């Protein structure tokens, strides 16, 4: 990656009168100055043989970055082996759809602790990640926003060391929510980036998938996404840390304001 790209999760809103699909959404998002989109496979894989050609054509014409967010029903630490296998299938199905449109990264939450220890959960998830087809796309393990979910920054960095097909997706808003509002100032964000640099090396910061946005949370972690300006997420200091460490890759805005908040992030970053 040559720079830090900015984009949206899912389809844009526009002026409210236009109903976008992925192809028209890519064109619109590019026209307003954004660079990327994360396709949402959270309920179903919605890139099909019917729409893949239009998506790919528009992506290439606009020199656009595509990632995708995998199913919300993935749990690589499910109690039943059958459910673990179904989770692997969901990841593979998302990967195959993403390949059809020349996407780069499939983002997903690896699983839940359930009644298992953190160590046992880690080992089960690692073994299942090793079963995934390798060398085609990047599997991006996303930091999670609830304490019941596997996915602290340390857990995921460790997995990235052990499973060569996996890379990080740092969701700063999830980290903030998981720890009940822990990311307050520049040093809090810089500490995370420095940790990744120390553990995974410069190459990780040169190709990093990042999520951020406004978020509502409580003692148990994430509740729901909010517009950036209606939340306490300190996006300015987060962006300043990314700039100071020369982070490259893609920032995806998650939240109800979609492209409006994504442009706020990009414009703020460019002014720093």
C-alpha positions in Angstrom: 0.0 0.0 0.0 1.3 3.4 -0.9 -0.8 5.5 1.4 -3.8 5.4 3.8 -7.1 5.0 2.0 -10.5 6.0 3.4 -13.8 4.3 2.8 -17.1 3.1 4.1 -18.7 -0.1 5.4 -21.6 -1.1 3.2 -23.5 1.1 0.8 -23.6 4.9 0.9 -26.7 7.0 1.8 -26.4 9.7 -0.8 -29.2 12.3 -0.7 -31.7 9.7 0.4 -33.5 9.5 -2.9 -31.1 7.0 -4.7 -31.1 3.3 -3.9 -27.5 2.1 -4.4 -26.2 -1.3 -5.3 -22.5 -2.2 -5.0 -21.6 -1.0 -8.5 -23.4 2.3 -8.4 -22.2 2.8 -4.8 -18.6 2.4 -5.8 -19.0 5.1 -8.5 -20.7 7.5 -6.1 -18.2 7.0 -3.2 -15.3 7.5 -5.6 -16.9 10.7 -7.0 -17.1 12.3 -3.6 -13.4 11.7 -2.9 -13.3 8.3 -1.0 -11.2 5.3 -1.9 -12.7 2.1 -0.6 -15.7 0.1 0.4 -16.1 -2.9 2.7 -18.8 -5.2 1.2 -21.1 -6.6 3.9 -21.4 -10.4 3.9 -22.6 -10.3 7.5 -26.0 -12.0 6.9 -25.4 -13.5 3.5 -22.7 -13.5 0.8 -24.3 -10.9 -1.6 -21.7 -11.0 -4.4 -23.2 -13.4 -6.9 -22.7 -14.4 -10.5 -25.4 -11.9 -11.4 -23.7 -8.8 -10.0 -20.0 -9.7 -9.8 -19.2 -8.5 -13.4 -20.7 -5.0 -12.8 -18.9 -4.7 -9.4 -15.6 -5.8 -10.9 -15.9 -3.4 -13.9 -16.7 -0.4 -11.7 -13.9 -1.3 -9.2 -11.3 -1.4 -12.0 -12.6 1.8 -13.7 -12.4 3.7 -10.4 -9.1 2.2 -9.2 -11.0 1.3 -6.0 -10.1 -0.8 -2.9 -12.5 -3.5 -1.9 -12.6 -5.6 1.3 -15.5 -7.5 2.8 -16.8 -8.2 6.3 -17.6 -11.9 6.8 -20.6 -13.4 8.4 -21.7 -12.5 11.9 -22.4 -16.2 12.4 -18.7 -17.2 12.5 -17.5 -18.9 15.7 -14.4 -20.9 15.3 -14.7 -21.9 19.0 -18.3 -23.2 18.8 -19.1 -26.0 21.2 -20.1 -28.4 18.4 -17.6 -29.4 15.8 -20.3 -29.1 13.2 -20.7 -25.5 13.9 -17.0 -24.9 13.8 -17.0 -26.5 10.3 -20.0 -24.3 9.3 -18.0 -21.3 10.4 -15.0 -22.3 8.2 -17.5 -22.8 5.3 -18.8 -19.3 5.8 -15.3 -17.8 5.7 -14.5 -19.8 2.6 -17.7 -18.7 0.9 -16.9 -15.1 1.7 -13.3 -15.5 0.4 -14.6 -17.1 -2.9 -17.0 -14.2 -3.4 -14.4 -11.6 -2.7 -12.0 -13.1 -5.2 -14.7 -12.7 -7.9 -14.4 -8.9 -7.6 -10.6 -8.8 -6.9 -11.0 -7.8 -3.3 -8.1 -7.8 -0.9 -9.2 -8.6 2.6 -11.9 -10.6 4.3 -12.5 -9.2 7.8 -14.2 -11.3 10.5 -14.6 -11.8 14.2 -13.0 -15.2 15.0 -15.3 -16.4 17.8 -16.4 -16.4 21.4 -14.9 -17.8 24.6 -18.2 -19.4 25.7 -17.3 -21.6 28.7 -13.7 -22.2 27.6 -10.6 -20.7 29.0 -8.9 -18.0 27.0 -6.0 -20.4 26.3 -8.3 -23.2 25.0 -10.3 -20.8 22.9 -7.1 -19.5 21.4 -5.8 -23.0 20.5 -9.1 -24.1 18.9 -9.4 -20.9 16.8 -5.8 -21.2 15.7 -6.3 -24.8 14.6 -9.4 -23.8 12.6 -7.7 -20.8 11.0 -4.9 -23.2 9.8 -7.6 -25.2 7.9 -8.4 -22.2 5.6 -7.2 -22.0 2.0 -4.0 -20.0 2.0 -2.3 -17.6 -0.5 -5.4 -16.1 -2.1 -6.6 -13.2 0.0 -5.8 -11.9 3.5 -7.9 -13.1 6.3 -8.2 -10.0 8.6 -8.9 -10.9 12.3 -10.8 -8.0 13.8 -10.4 -6.7 17.3 -13.8 -7.2 19.1 -15.9 -4.9 21.2 -17.4 -7.2 23.8 -15.6 -9.0 26.5 -17.4 -12.3 25.7 -15.8 -12.2 22.3 -12.3 -13.6 21.6 -10.3 -10.8 19.9 -8.1 -8.6 22.0 -5.2 -7.0 20.2 -2.7 -9.3 21.9 -4.7 -12.4 21.0 -4.9 -11.4 17.4 -1.3 -10.3 17.0 -0.2 -13.7 18.4 -2.4 -15.5 15.9 -1.0 -13.4 13.1 2.5 -14.6 14.1 1.3 -18.3 14.0 -1.0 -18.3 11.0 0.7 -16.9 7.9 -2.6 -16.3 6.0 -3.9 -14.0 8.7 -3.4 -10.2 9.2 -4.8 -7.7 11.6 -7.9 -5.5 11.4 -7.6 -3.0 14.2 -11.0 -1.7 15.1 -10.1 1.2 17.4 -13.7 1.8 18.3 -14.1 -1.8 19.4 -11.0 -1.6 21.6 -12.4 1.6 23.1 -15.8 0.1 23.9 -14.4 -3.3 25.1 -12.4 -1.5 27.8 -15.3 0.9 28.7 -13.8 4.0 27.1 -10.1 3.3 27.4 -8.8 5.3 24.4 -8.8 8.8 25.6 -5.7 10.5 24.2 -3.0 10.4 21.6 -0.7 8.1 23.7 -3.5 5.5 24.1 -3.7 5.2 20.3 0.1 5.4 19.8 0.7 2.6 22.3 -1.5 0.2 20.1 0.3 1.2 16.9 3.7 0.8 18.6 2.7 -2.6 19.9 1.9 -3.8 16.4 5.1 -2.4 15.1 7.1 -4.1 17.9 5.4 -7.5 17.5 4.7 -7.8 13.7 7.2 -5.4 12.2 7.0 -2.5 9.8 5.2 -4.6 7.1 2.1 -4.8 9.3 1.8 -1.0 9.4 2.5 -0.7 5.7 -0.7 -2.8 5.0 -3.1 -2.4 7.8 -6.9 -2.7 7.8 -8.5 -0.3 10.3 -12.1 0.3 11.5 -13.2 3.3 13.4 -16.4 5.3 14.1 -18.6 6.6 16.9 -19.6 3.9 19.4 -21.9 3.5 22.4 -20.7 1.2 25.1 -21.1 0.2 28.7 -19.3 -2.0 31.3 -19.8 -5.1 29.1 -18.5 -3.3 26.0 -20.0 -2.4 22.7 -23.7 -1.5 22.4 -24.1 0.1 19.0 -22.5 2.5 16.5 -23.0 6.3 16.6 -22.2 9.2 14.4 -18.7 10.3 15.1 -19.7 13.7 16.5 -22.2 12.2 18.8 -19.7 9.9 20.5 -16.6 10.3 22.7 -14.3 8.5 20.2 -11.2 10.7 19.8 -10.8 10.2 16.1 -8.4 13.2 15.7 -5.8 11.8 18.1 -6.3 8.3 16.5 -5.6 9.8 13.0 -2.6 11.7 14.4 -1.1 8.5 15.7 -1.6 6.8 12.3 0.0 9.7 10.5 3.0 9.9 12.9 3.7 6.2 12.4 3.2 6.5 8.6 0.6 3.8 8.7 -0.6 2.7 5.2 -3.6 0.6 4.2 -7.3 1.3 4.6 -9.5 3.0 7.1 -13.2 1.9 7.0 -15.8 4.1 8.7 -18.5 2.1 10.5 -21.6 4.0 11.6 -24.9 5.5 10.6 -23.5 8.6 8.9 -21.5 6.4 6.4 -19.8 8.5 3.8 -20.3 11.8 5.7 -18.2 10.5 8.6 -15.7 8.8 6.3 -15.1 12.2 4.6 -14.7 13.8 8.0 -12.0 11.2 8.8 -10.2 11.7 5.5 -10.4 15.5 5.6 -9.2 15.6 9.2 -6.3 13.3 8.4 -5.2 15.5 5.4 -5.2 18.6 7.6 -3.0 17.0 10.3 
